[in-house]
């Protein structure tokens, strides 16, 4: 790959580099257009706080779902990456939707779009994080959506957020998922001269595991949008769960939230998170745009439009996958890739020289209005106190309290426990802070029985 100085860096990468040496206000002023302002806020969002990791199976990073509804939604999606194949087969299900309540065969079709991707990331993150095949979604539809970073939970109707997420869960649950791979070594000797890859693979033993038995604990009869009336559990197949623990790819949770409104951006981010850390140091990988199109779910009508949409996505992805900002060159007809570290953490958002004293760093952070740094420099202004928010979601207002509720609350809805905690403490909630607050909140959520 050419030297970094010769590569026209995408806007997100430029913002990251600028924030390493310039005050936030000065860099923000460079974002003049609405698109530039949006990208800047995404970059700052990832850089300003530590993040917990999210996970997804490597095969689903290498091969994406459709970005939009296919023309034939009931046709299977079949993708291949080297010796790995992903097959998503929509299945019929009997539903009591006839004129007199008769059961009718319904095929919901394949999952697609941003909500399907977020749901899959959420399910697999919970499986890896909790080390269990049972995935609890929460006791209310709204709280579950907020945990995924989807805040517009009151939007119902045919095109509303609730309806879209509900539809994608239906599709995910009613598809047979198969991830299949060929062993790399032929059973009987070496390939003969002129023998193609397809011929070799026919002599190889096939191993496969399927997610077609991804199921729920309670009887599934379709989702309803009323609070507390939707399905609360998934149970992953044991074989898929075991493979997920071995082949999960880590992401930065805040990056997923920043990119949540675009399926193409999520696809590019997760694919790069899977691909770049596997490239040996000092090695350059070249990829055609046709090859990249086999990985991403973008259904652009022409290769020109595909390149345009992916390059536009890279403008922002380069800012939230900050370790990769100099490792990808999409400026030519051949894509060039180099090694980048896993995107599990954001870069350090710190103004001033690297050799500044601890006191100088604290002063700079305080002046910039920043509250949190990378784990290597956890400095918090003195006036910053951990308080329990009087309303709203803990996930964004106080992530530390949110994680306590999530990890020790027996899979109960964090929002529900938070509302009960506020009511139980009454006026005391105004004076409880810091370590005392964390200890009190932890003991409170530990007393909650697991949901039935």
Secondary structure, DSSP 4 states (H G I P E B T S, - for coil): ---GGGS---HHHHHHHHHTTS-HHHHHHH--SHHHHHHHHHHHHHHSS---EEEEEHHHHHSPPBSS--SSTTSPEEEEETTEEEEEEE-EEEEE-STTS-EEEEE----BHHHHHHHHHHHHHHHHHHT-SEEE--SSHHHHHHHTT---TT--STTSHHHHHHHHHHHHHTEEEEEEEE-SS-SSSPPPTT--HHHHHTTS-EEEEE-TT-B-SSPP-----STT-S--EEE--HHHHHHHHHSEEEEEHHHHHHTTT-HHHHHHHHHHHHHGGGSPTT--EEEEHHHHHHHS----SSHHHHHHHHHHHHHHHHHHSGGGTTTEE-SSSEEEE------SSPPP---S-TT--HHHHHHHHHHHT-----GGG----TT---B--SSS-HHHH-HHHHHHHHHHSTT--HHHHHHHHHHHHGGGGGT-BHHHHHHHHHHHHHTSPPP-
